[in-house]
């Protein structure tokens, strides 16, 4: 299976099954859970394979609204329930929302590895 991609007007999300990495780019400002459902389903699909590590690369995600944060939080909680997956989140110090919001994900999953660069 090759790279899967979900694209919108202002964003793209790519899943690379070889590296088990999901890369987010652009601005996620969808309105509510129904619009985030395809992204949530992709993340759940990745986690359901129970790989040893999942990487979420958010370095190029310039904006995400509260519904997007909620979707990411729910995903982190679902990974916590599995207990076998190491979640690595890559972020950028240059994007203001990431420092605060991504640190909150560590509270949901103490084993989460957060790398801000």
Sine and cosine of phi, psi and omega as CSV:
sin_phi,cos_phi,sin_psi,cos_psi,sin_omega,cos_omega
0.00,0.00,0.74,-0.68,-0.02,-1.00
-1.00,0.06,-0.23,-0.97,-0.02,-1.00
-0.93,0.36,0.74,-0.68,0.07,-1.00
-0.99,-0.15,0.58,-0.82,-0.02,-1.00
-0.67,-0.74,0.65,-0.76,0.14,-0.99
-0.88,-0.47,0.83,-0.56,-0.05,-1.00
-0.84,-0.54,0.60,-0.80,0.12,-0.99
-0.76,-0.65,-0.10,-1.00,-0.02,-1.00
-0.88,0.47,-0.66,0.75,-0.11,-0.99
-0.91,-0.41,0.13,0.99,-0.08,-1.00
-0.49,-0.87,0.31,-0.95,0.21,-0.98
-0.58,-0.82,0.57,-0.82,0.02,-1.00
-0.77,-0.64,0.82,-0.57,-0.02,-1.00
-0.86,-0.50,0.69,-0.73,0.08,-1.00
-0.91,-0.42,0.84,-0.55,0.05,-1.00
-0.96,-0.29,0.96,-0.27,-0.08,-1.00
-0.91,0.42,-0.44,0.90,0.00,-1.00
-0.91,0.42,-0.71,0.71,-0.02,-1.00
-0.99,-0.12,-0.05,1.00,-0.08,-1.00
0.77,0.64,0.79,0.61,-0.01,-1.00
-0.83,-0.55,0.70,-0.72,0.08,-1.00
-0.92,-0.40,0.87,-0.49,-0.07,-1.00
-0.94,-0.33,0.82,-0.57,0.00,-1.00
-0.97,-0.26,0.69,-0.72,0.05,-1.00
-0.68,-0.74,0.55,-0.84,0.11,-0.99
1.00,-0.09,-0.63,-0.78,-0.06,-1.00
-0.79,-0.61,0.84,-0.54,0.04,-1.00
-0.98,-0.19,0.98,-0.17,0.04,-1.00
-0.74,-0.67,0.78,0.63,0.02,-1.00
-0.97,0.22,0.37,-0.93,-0.07,-1.00
-0.98,-0.18,1.00,-0.05,0.19,-0.98
1.00,0.03,0.19,-0.98,-0.06,-1.00
-0.81,0.59,-0.63,0.77,-0.01,-1.00
-0.86,0.51,-0.63,0.78,-0.01,-1.00
-0.96,0.27,-0.43,0.90,0.04,-1.00
-1.00,0.08,-0.13,0.99,-0.10,-1.00
-0.81,0.59,-0.71,0.70,-0.01,-1.00
-0.87,0.49,-0.59,0.81,0.01,-1.00
-0.94,0.34,-0.71,0.70,0.02,-1.00
-0.87,0.49,-0.65,0.76,0.01,-1.00
-0.91,0.42,-0.65,0.76,0.04,-1.00
-0.88,0.47,-0.73,0.69,0.01,-1.00
-0.88,0.47,-0.67,0.74,0.02,-1.00
-0.90,0.44,-0.64,0.77,0.02,-1.00
-0.87,0.50,-0.69,0.73,0.02,-1.00
-0.88,0.47,-0.75,0.66,-0.04,-1.00
-0.92,0.40,-0.56,0.83,-0.02,-1.00
-0.91,0.42,-0.36,0.93,0.08,-1.00
-0.97,0.25,-0.13,0.99,-0.01,-1.00
0.72,0.69,0.80,0.59,0.08,-1.00
-0.94,0.34,0.35,-0.94,0.01,-1.00
-0.90,0.44,-0.57,0.82,-0.02,-1.00
-0.66,-0.75,0.65,-0.76,0.15,-0.99
-0.85,-0.53,0.74,-0.67,0.06,-1.00
-0.95,-0.30,0.80,-0.60,0.16,-0.99
-0.96,-0.27,0.93,-0.38,0.00,-1.00
-0.99,-0.16,0.96,-0.28,-0.04,-1.00
-0.95,-0.31,0.19,0.98,-0.11,-0.99
-0.83,0.55,-0.48,0.87,-0.04,-1.00
-0.94,-0.35,0.31,0.95,0.06,-1.00
-1.00,-0.05,0.98,-0.18,-0.14,-0.99
-0.97,0.24,-0.46,0.89,-0.03,-1.00
-0.49,-0.87,0.60,-0.80,0.17,-0.99
-0.57,-0.82,0.71,-0.71,-0.02,-1.00
-1.00,0.07,-0.02,-1.00,-0.08,-1.00
-0.89,0.45,-0.55,0.84,0.05,-1.00
-0.91,0.41,-0.58,0.81,0.04,-1.00
-0.94,0.34,-0.65,0.76,0.06,-1.00
-0.88,0.47,-0.67,0.75,0.01,-1.00
-0.88,0.48,-0.69,0.72,0.02,-1.00
-0.88,0.47,-0.70,0.72,0.02,-1.00
-0.90,0.44,-0.66,0.76,0.01,-1.00
-0.89,0.46,-0.69,0.72,0.02,-1.00
-0.89,0.45,-0.61,0.79,0.04,-1.00
-0.90,0.43,-0.70,0.71,0.00,-1.00
-0.87,0.50,-0.66,0.75,0.03,-1.00
-0.90,0.43,-0.63,0.77,0.01,-1.00
-0.92,0.40,-0.58,0.82,0.06,-1.00
-0.92,0.38,-0.64,0.77,0.02,-1.00
-0.86,0.52,-0.64,0.77,-0.02,-1.00
-0.91,0.42,-0.48,0.88,-0.03,-1.00
-0.96,0.26,-0.50,0.87,0.08,-1.00
0.92,0.40,-0.12,0.99,-0.07,-1.00
-0.94,-0.35,-0.08,1.00,-0.12,-0.99
-0.96,-0.29,0.74,-0.67,0.14,-0.99
-1.00,-0.01,0.82,-0.57,0.01,-1.00
-0.97,-0.24,0.83,-0.56,0.03,-1.00
-0.93,-0.38,0.84,-0.55,0.00,-1.00
-0.91,-0.41,0.85,-0.53,0.03,-1.00
-0.97,-0.23,0.80,-0.60,-0.02,-1.00
-0.73,-0.69,-0.01,-1.00,-0.03,-1.00
-0.83,-0.56,0.74,-0.67,0.09,-1.00
-0.93,0.37,-0.29,0.96,-0.05,-1.00
-0.99,0.14,-0.15,0.99,-0.03,-1.00
-0.93,-0.36,0.94,-0.33,-0.19,-0.98
-0.79,0.61,-0.69,0.73,-0.08,-1.00
-0.91,0.42,-0.44,0.90,-0.14,-0.99
-0.93,0.36,-0.65,0.76,-0.06,-1.00
-0.83,0.55,-0.75,0.66,-0.06,-1.00
-0.97,0.23,-0.78,0.63,-0.12,-0.99
-0.93,0.37,-0.63,0.78,-0.03,-1.00
-0.95,0.32,-0.52,0.85,0.07,-1.00
-0.90,0.43,-0.53,0.85,0.05,-1.00
-0.90,0.44,-0.49,0.87,0.03,-1.00
-0.91,0.42,-0.52,0.85,0.03,-1.00
-0.89,0.45,-0.52,0.86,0.02,-1.00
-0.93,0.37,-0.53,0.85,0.00,-1.00
-0.97,0.23,-0.51,0.86,-0.04,-1.00
-0.64,-0.77,1.00,-0.04,-0.08,-1.00
-0.84,0.54,-0.43,0.90,-0.01,-1.00
-0.99,0.10,-0.09,1.00,0.00,-1.00
-0.86,0.50,0.68,-0.73,0.08,-1.00
-0.98,-0.22,0.86,-0.51,0.00,-1.00
-0.93,-0.36,0.82,-0.57,0.05,-1.00
-0.85,-0.53,0.94,-0.34,0.07,-1.00
-0.97,-0.24,0.78,-0.63,-0.03,-1.00
-0.76,-0.65,0.00,0.00,0.00,0.00
